[in-house]
Amino acid sequence: MKTDMKKNIPLITINTYMIMKNIFFLILIFSAQLATGQKYFSKTGKITFYSDAPLEKIEAQNTSASTAIDVASGSMEWAVLIRGFKFQKALMQVHFNESYMESQTYPKAKFKGKIDNIKSIDFKKDGKYDVTASGQLEIHGITKPITSTGVITVKNGIVTAKSKFSVLLADYGIEIPKLVANNISKSVEVTVEADYQILPTE
């Protein structure tokens, strides 16, 4: 099997990752096109999670999340590949994928819901708009209802969104081994943000 010697990652793994990423994005766009009204999308959504424990701080980032917003209905969707999260420590990234998230079995996390007060946003007028989003969050094969506040900013025709919320690991069946229980927080702080583009209409 050929390998990329710079990163020592099998090329077949890279190709599979890119194919899955594109499939998730196309599914989001297809879903958005089923509704009427203007749509916004991004393939470069940024998701960061942070965990602060007495002995060790854990932080990772993913900058290739796919997300879409339908202005008419307020529907919002996010999808992200778990293996796309990057850590400063390589070993921590391995443990994250193999021991905690089991990303081979549960390759993605996703949110499907809506912006509850979408009508309060004027997408044609510059400003910052406080929003509340609610829906279903799926992580590690488990889906739970979630509600979060955030801000949508409109400036010079560019739409950005940002939200921050906490996730309890136990809610999604993510077990912490007793040996390292003091090293890892029982909850993580998640920040999501994206710069949206208008989805072209036919």
C-alpha positions in Angstrom: 0.0 0.0 0.0 1.4 3.5 -0.9 1.8 5.9 1.9 2.3 9.7 2.1 5.8 9.7 3.7 5.3 13.2 5.1 2.4 12.2 7.2 2.8 8.5 7.2 -1.0 8.1 6.6 -2.2 5.5 4.1 -3.5 7.3 0.9 -6.6 5.1 0.9 -7.5 6.5 4.3 -7.1 10.1 3.0 -9.2 9.3 -0.1 -11.9 7.7 2.0 -12.0 10.7 4.4 -12.4 13.1 1.5 -15.1 11.0 -0.2 -17.1 10.8 3.1 -16.7 14.5 3.7 -18.1 15.3 0.2 -21.0 12.9 0.6 -22.0 14.5 4.0 -21.9 18.0 2.4 -24.0 16.9 -0.6 -26.6 15.4 1.7 -26.9 18.7 3.6 -27.3 20.7 0.4 -29.9 18.3 -1.0 -31.9 18.5 2.2 -31.7 22.3 2.1 -33.0 22.4 -1.5 -36.2 20.5 -0.5 -37.4 23.7 1.2 -38.2 27.0 -0.4 -36.4 30.3 0.2 -32.8 31.4 0.4 -30.2 29.0 1.7 -26.8 29.5 3.1 -24.0 26.9 3.3 -20.4 26.3 4.4 -18.0 23.5 4.0 -15.4 25.1 6.3 -17.3 25.2 9.6 -15.1 25.3 12.6 -15.8 23.2 15.7 -13.6 23.4 18.7 -14.0 21.5 22.0 -12.2 22.2 25.2 -12.0 20.2 28.5 -10.3 21.6 31.6 -9.3 19.0 34.3 -6.8 19.3 37.2 -4.0 17.4 35.6 -4.6 18.0 31.9 -6.3 20.3 29.5 -7.7 18.8 26.3 -8.4 20.8 23.2 -9.1 19.8 19.5 -10.3 21.6 16.4 -12.0 20.6 13.2 -12.2 23.1 10.3 -14.0 21.0 7.7 -17.6 20.8 9.1 -20.5 21.1 6.6 -23.4 23.2 7.6 -26.5 24.7 5.9 -29.3 27.2 6.9 -32.7 27.6 5.2 -33.8 31.2 5.7 -37.5 30.4 5.1 -37.9 27.6 7.5 -35.1 28.3 9.9 -33.8 24.8 9.5 -30.1 24.3 10.3 -27.9 21.3 9.9 -24.3 20.4 10.7 -22.2 17.3 9.9 -18.6 16.7 10.9 -16.2 13.7 10.5 -14.8 12.7 13.9 -11.4 11.9 12.5 -11.1 15.4 11.3 -10.4 16.7 14.8 -6.8 17.7 15.3 -4.9 17.6 18.7 -1.5 19.0 19.6 -0.5 15.6 20.9 -0.6 12.8 18.4 -1.2 10.1 21.1 -4.1 12.0 22.5 -5.7 12.0 19.0 -5.2 8.2 18.7 -6.9 7.7 22.1 -9.7 10.1 21.1 -10.6 8.1 18.0 -9.9 4.6 19.2 -10.8 4.5 22.9 -13.4 7.3 23.4 -15.2 8.2 20.2 -14.7 4.9 18.4 -14.7 6.8 15.1 -14.4 3.7 13.0 -17.8 2.6 14.2 -19.3 6.1 14.6 -17.6 8.2 11.9 -19.5 11.4 12.3 -21.4 13.7 14.6 -24.3 15.8 13.4 -27.0 18.3 14.4 -30.3 18.7 12.8 -32.7 21.3 14.0 -33.8 24.9 13.5 -33.1 28.5 14.5 -36.2 29.1 16.6 -36.3 32.9 16.1 -35.2 33.0 12.4 -37.8 35.7 11.7 -35.9 38.1 13.9 -32.9 38.1 11.6 -32.7 40.5 8.6 -30.2 38.9 6.3 -30.1 42.0 4.2 -29.2 44.3 7.0 -25.9 44.5 8.8 -26.1 43.7 12.5 -25.6 41.1 15.2 -28.7 39.0 16.0 -29.0 36.8 19.1 -30.5 33.5 18.2 -31.6 30.2 19.9 -31.3 26.9 18.1 -32.9 23.7 19.1 -32.8 20.2 17.6 -31.2 16.8 17.8 -27.5 16.3 18.4 -26.0 12.9 17.5 -22.6 11.9 18.9 -21.1 8.4 19.3 -24.3 6.9 17.8 -26.6 8.5 20.5 -29.1 11.3 19.7 -30.2 13.8 22.3 -32.3 17.0 22.2 -30.3 20.2 22.7 -31.0 23.9 22.8 -28.2 26.5 22.5 -27.9 30.2 22.2 -25.7 32.0 19.7 -25.1 35.0 17.5 -25.6 35.5 13.8 -23.7 38.4 12.3 -24.5 40.0 9.0 -21.9 42.4 7.6 -21.4 43.5 4.0 -23.5 40.6 2.8 -21.5 38.0 4.7 -23.3 35.9 7.2 -21.4 34.3 10.2 -22.7 32.2 13.0 -21.2 31.3 16.4 -22.5 29.3 19.4 -21.0 27.8 22.5 -22.5 25.0 24.6 -21.5 22.1 27.0 -21.8 18.4 26.4 -21.8 15.7 29.1 -19.8 12.7 27.9 -22.0 10.3 29.8 -25.1 11.5 27.9 -23.5 10.1 24.7 -22.2 6.9 26.1 -18.5 8.1 26.1 -16.9 6.2 29.0 -13.8 7.5 30.9 -11.5 4.8 32.2 -11.1 4.9 36.0 -7.3 5.0 35.6 -7.5 8.5 33.9 -10.8 9.7 35.4 -9.0 12.5 37.2 -7.3 13.6 34.0 -10.4 14.1 32.0 -13.4 16.4 32.7 -16.9 14.8 32.6 -18.1 17.5 30.2 -16.6 19.4 27.3 -17.2 23.0 26.1 -18.0 23.0 22.4 -17.7 26.1 20.1 -19.1 26.1 16.6 -18.7 28.9 14.1 -19.0 29.3 10.3 -18.9 31.8 7.5 -21.8 31.1 5.2 -22.2 31.6 1.5 -25.5 31.9 -0.4 -26.4 28.7 -2.1 -26.8 29.4 -5.8 -30.2 28.7 -7.3 -30.8 27.1 -10.6 
